[in-house]
């Protein structure tokens, strides 16, 4: 399952809390997750709960400075709607475009 992870600053997190050591630890942890195939353009996990468990190990999350909103990515459903009735008797053929909506 692919998930989009949107980072949010935790309420009350201040700039001073983001120490150089903590930021370096965060970068190292994310690099390890990338090398393991968990982080790509989107997260790769079995479920949102599994992704949340992995993200909970990030130093900035453990320090209470950030959290993540996870959005499962799904295939575009528009094609299913477009082709759902293609086998109907009055469905347009490839050389006969469908009439504009509302007509």
C-alpha positions in Angstrom: 0.0 0.0 0.0 1.3 3.4 -0.9 0.7 6.3 1.6 1.3 10.0 1.4 2.8 11.2 4.7 2.1 14.9 5.4 4.2 16.3 8.1 2.7 18.7 10.6 4.6 20.6 13.4 3.3 19.5 16.8 1.5 22.1 18.8 3.9 24.1 20.9 7.0 23.0 19.0 9.5 25.8 18.9 12.4 26.4 16.5 14.9 26.0 19.4 13.7 22.4 19.9 15.1 21.4 16.5 18.7 20.9 17.6 21.4 20.0 15.2 21.8 16.6 16.8 18.1 15.9 16.5 17.9 17.0 12.9 21.0 14.8 12.0 19.4 11.8 13.8 16.1 12.5 11.8 18.0 12.6 8.5 19.9 9.4 9.3 16.7 7.6 10.3 14.9 8.7 7.1 17.9 7.6 5.0 17.7 4.2 6.6 14.0 4.0 5.9 14.7 5.0 2.3 17.4 2.3 1.9 14.9 -0.3 3.4 12.3 0.7 0.7 9.8 2.2 3.1 10.3 5.8 1.9 10.1 6.5 -1.8 7.9 9.1 -3.5 5.3 7.8 -1.1 5.5 5.4 1.9 5.3 1.7 1.2 3.5 -0.2 4.1 1.0 -2.9 4.6 -1.5 -0.5 6.2 -1.7 3.1 7.6 -1.2 1.6 11.1 2.0 -0.1 10.0 3.2 3.1 8.5 2.3 5.1 11.6 4.3 2.6 13.7 7.4 3.1 11.6 7.1 6.9 11.6 6.7 6.8 15.4 10.4 5.8 15.5 11.6 9.0 13.9 13.5 11.2 16.3 11.4 14.3 15.7 8.2 12.3 16.3 9.6 10.7 19.4 10.6 14.2 20.6 7.0 15.4 20.1 8.0 18.0 17.5 6.2 16.6 14.5 3.5 14.2 13.6 2.2 12.8 10.3 -1.2 12.7 8.5 -1.3 9.6 6.4 -3.4 9.5 3.2 -3.7 6.2 1.4 -3.1 6.5 -2.3 -5.5 4.6 -4.6 -5.7 4.0 -8.3 -7.6 6.6 -10.2 -11.3 5.5 -10.3 -12.3 7.6 -13.3 -11.4 4.9 -15.8 -13.8 2.4 -14.2 -16.6 5.0 -14.4 -15.7 5.8 -18.0 -15.7 2.2 -19.2 -18.4 0.7 -16.8 -21.0 0.7 -19.6 -18.8 -0.1 -22.6 -20.5 -3.4 -23.1 -24.0 -1.9 -23.1 -25.8 -2.1 -26.5 -25.9 1.7 -27.1 -22.3 2.2 -25.9 -20.1 4.3 -28.3 -17.5 2.4 -30.3 -13.9 3.5 -30.5 -14.5 5.3 -33.8 -17.7 6.8 -32.4 -17.1 9.2 -29.5 -19.6 9.5 -26.7 -22.0 12.4 -26.8 -21.3 15.4 -24.5 -22.7 15.1 -21.0 -26.2 16.4 -20.6 -27.4 15.6 -24.1 
